[in-house]
Amino acid sequence: MHRPASNTGIVIALIILVGWLTSTILLMHWQVNFTNPLLYFFVLLQMHLYTGLFITAHDAMHGTISSNRTINNGIGYSVTFLYAAFWYPKLYKKHHRHHKHVHTGDDPDYHQGGFVTWYISFIRNYLAIWQVVLMAILFNVLKIWIPQLNLILFWVVPSLLSTVQLFYFGTYLPHKGEHSNQHQSGSQHKNHLAAFLSCYFFGYHYEHHDSPGTPWWLLWKIKGE
């Protein structure tokens, strides 16, 4: 297990949070032009930053952002709500069930089926009706001041794409099929750049299950060993 230096986890969490906030605010009034290649880059950037919010929440669930429980959980509550009005205690409980009962009927992340049915099961398991209603209300309030197209392109679409990114690289690929190891998990081939860009090193999934106290930004060291 790799323990981060004091306050390093807080700094990295804040970099992701501030990066997402800054990018989102600036893009809300960016002039949309579908012939501009930057448009598609910005959508992908937003997707990656949204994924970063959730990965930060995941680190909070494992207590790796800060040894100060109040700070650690405070960041966890904040980023899960900003991601899509998720309730942190619910995610915390289900994620630890996943670690305890991985690849079994008691694993909330596991589903015996193909990609599409598994993804639908995954989303239904975590998304509540009240979240959809709250996000719909927020969308309609925000479009009073923000162009609707910007909201869709840089707020709605990236958040939806990030759920696919998180599911595919962090759940489906590592846990599909049968595994002979104790954690019932697969792992990406060693390529730190691809691992970071795909899902903040969570393609190194066996390594995460083997060392859940290692934050995302140190998982590459576990893979290296």
Sequence and secondary structure as in RCSB ss.txt:
>XXXX:A:sequence
MHRPASNTGIVIALIILVGWLTSTILLMHWQVNFTNPLLYFFVLLQMHLYTGLFITAHDAMHGTISSNRTINNGI
GYSVTFLYAAFWYPKLYKKHHRHHKHVHTGDDPDYHQGGFVTWYISFIRNYLAIWQVVLMAILFNVLKIWIPQLN
LILFWVVPSLLSTVQLFYFGTYLPHKGEHSNQHQSGSQHKNHLAAFLSCYFFGYHYEHHDSPGTPWWLLWKIKGE
>XXXX:A:secstr
     TTHHHHHHHHHHHHHHHHHHHHTT    TT HHHHHHHHHHHHHHHHHHHHHHHHHTT S SSHHHHHHH
HHHHHHHHHS  HHHHHHHHHHHHHSTTSTT TT  SS HHHHHHHHHHHH  HHHHHHHHHHHHHHTTTS HHH
HIIIIIHHHHHHHHHHHIIIIIHHHSS   STT      S HHHHHHHHTTTT HHHHHH TTS GGGHHHHHH 
